[in-house]
């Protein structure tokens, strides 16, 4: 879902470049362009919900694996993404702890490079419209949209392996626990 979400904007931009007369960039005079925007918004919200559910489940898995001394509970890992200003820092700590505990690290404050790079890209994607809007004139709207699209693809390219590695590390902890039971 993350990959599809990242690819929707570039796909629409390519379609616009190939046939600009079929698309109106700003005007919602026809219902088709509004439906496309609403469908993209719905898909993005669905992707966010699935991502949040995955984070929640991964946190619950850690509790089930016996990691009782975590600073963040499964539900709070998601809630910190919604708190203004705190959502610029705390979710990074939540994901770092999720990574480290999943990989059975003793130092939960250690900074894994993939998580740090993902978080930097997450922050950039959060602020890119503001930063690009300040430095670009109105005639460069398509450039801004292309940069946002590239940022979304890069963010997905970082998120997918991060989530996959966390899931794989948790699966390894589960199987090692079973091995100890049957030993």
C-alpha positions in Angstrom: 0.0 0.0 0.0 2.9 2.4 0.8 4.3 1.8 -2.7 1.0 2.3 -4.4 0.4 5.5 -2.4 3.8 6.9 -3.4 3.1 6.1 -7.0 -0.3 7.7 -7.4 0.9 11.3 -7.7 3.7 10.6 -10.2 1.2 8.5 -12.3 -1.2 11.4 -12.4 1.6 13.8 -13.2 2.8 11.7 -16.1 -0.7 11.4 -17.4 -1.0 15.2 -17.2 2.3 15.6 -19.1 1.1 13.3 -21.8 -2.3 14.8 -22.2 -2.6 18.2 -20.4 -5.9 19.0 -22.1 -7.6 16.2 -20.2 -6.6 17.6 -16.8 -7.2 20.8 -15.1 -4.6 21.4 -12.4 -6.5 23.8 -10.2 -10.0 24.1 -11.4 -12.6 21.7 -10.1 -15.1 22.7 -12.8 -15.7 19.0 -13.7 -16.5 16.3 -11.3 -13.9 13.9 -12.7 -10.9 15.9 -11.4 -12.6 16.2 -8.0 -13.3 12.4 -7.9 -9.6 11.7 -8.7 -8.5 14.0 -5.8 -11.0 12.4 -3.4 -9.9 8.9 -4.4 -6.2 9.9 -3.8 -7.1 11.4 -0.5 -9.1 8.3 0.5 -6.2 6.0 -0.6 -3.7 8.1 1.4 -5.9 8.0 4.5 -6.3 4.2 4.1 -2.5 3.8 3.8 -2.0 5.9 6.9 -4.5 3.7 8.8 -2.8 0.5 7.7 0.6 1.9 8.6 -0.7 2.9 12.1 -2.3 -0.5 12.6 1.0 -2.1 11.6 2.9 0.0 14.2 0.3 -0.9 16.8 0.6 -4.6 16.0 4.4 -4.5 16.0 4.3 -2.8 19.5 1.9 -5.5 20.7 4.2 -8.2 19.4 7.0 -6.7 21.5 4.9 -6.9 24.6 4.0 -10.5 23.7 7.7 -11.3 23.2 8.4 -10.2 26.8 9.7 -6.7 26.2 8.0 -5.2 29.3 10.4 -2.2 29.9 9.5 -0.2 26.8 9.0 3.5 27.1 6.1 3.5 24.6 3.0 1.4 24.7 1.5 0.1 21.4 -1.3 2.7 21.2 0.9 5.7 22.2 3.3 4.9 19.3 0.4 5.9 17.0 -1.0 8.8 19.1 2.3 10.7 19.1 2.0 11.1 15.3 -1.1 13.1 16.0 0.2 15.5 18.7 1.3 18.9 17.1 4.9 19.7 17.6 5.6 16.5 19.6 4.9 14.7 16.3 8.2 16.2 15.0 10.3 14.2 17.6 8.5 11.6 19.6 7.4 9.3 16.8 11.1 8.9 15.8 11.8 7.7 19.4 8.9 5.3 19.1 10.1 3.9 15.8 13.7 3.7 17.1 12.6 1.8 20.2 10.4 -0.5 18.0 13.4 -1.2 15.7 15.9 -1.8 18.6 13.6 -4.0 20.7 12.6 -6.0 17.6 16.3 -6.6 16.9 16.9 -7.6 20.5 19.2 -4.7 21.2 20.0 -3.9 24.8 20.4 -0.2 24.2 16.9 0.9 23.0 18.3 4.5 22.5 20.7 3.4 19.8 20.1 5.1 16.5 19.7 2.7 13.5 20.7 4.4 10.3 17.7 3.2 8.3 15.3 4.6 10.9 17.2 7.9 11.1 17.2 8.3 7.3 13.5 7.4 7.1 12.7 9.9 9.8 14.7 12.7 8.0 12.7 11.9 4.8 9.5 11.9 6.8 10.2 15.3 8.2 11.2 16.6 4.8 8.0 15.3 3.3 6.1 17.0 6.1 7.7 20.4 5.4 8.6 20.2 1.7 5.5 22.1 0.5 6.2 25.0 2.9 9.9 25.2 2.1 9.4 24.8 -1.7 6.5 27.3 -1.7 8.7 29.9 -0.1 11.5 29.5 -2.6 9.5 28.8 -5.7 7.3 31.2 -7.6 3.8 30.3 -8.6 4.9 29.4 -12.2 6.9 26.5 -10.8 3.9 24.6 -9.4 4.6 21.5 -11.5 8.2 21.4 -10.2 7.0 21.5 -6.6 4.5 18.7 -7.3 7.3 16.6 -9.0 9.6 17.2 -6.0 6.8 16.1 -3.6 6.2 13.0 -5.7 9.9 12.1 -5.6 9.9 12.6 -1.9 6.9 10.3 -1.5 8.7 7.6 -3.5 11.9 8.0 -1.5 9.9 7.8 1.7 8.2 4.6 0.6 11.5 3.2 -0.6 12.8 3.7 3.0 9.6 2.7 4.9 9.1 -0.7 3.1 12.5 -2.2 4.0 12.3 -0.7 7.5 9.0 -2.3 8.2 10.1 -5.6 6.5 13.2 -5.8 8.7 11.3 -5.1 11.9 8.8 -7.8 11.0 11.6 -10.2 10.1 13.4 -9.5 13.4 10.2 -10.0 15.4 9.6 -13.3 13.6 13.1 -14.4 14.5 12.5 -13.6 18.1 9.3 -15.6 18.1 11.0 -18.6 16.5 13.9 -18.4 18.9 11.5 -18.4 21.8 9.8 -21.5 20.5 13.2 -23.2 20.1 13.9 -22.5 23.8 10.5 -24.0 24.8 11.2 -27.2 23.0 14.8 -27.5 24.0 
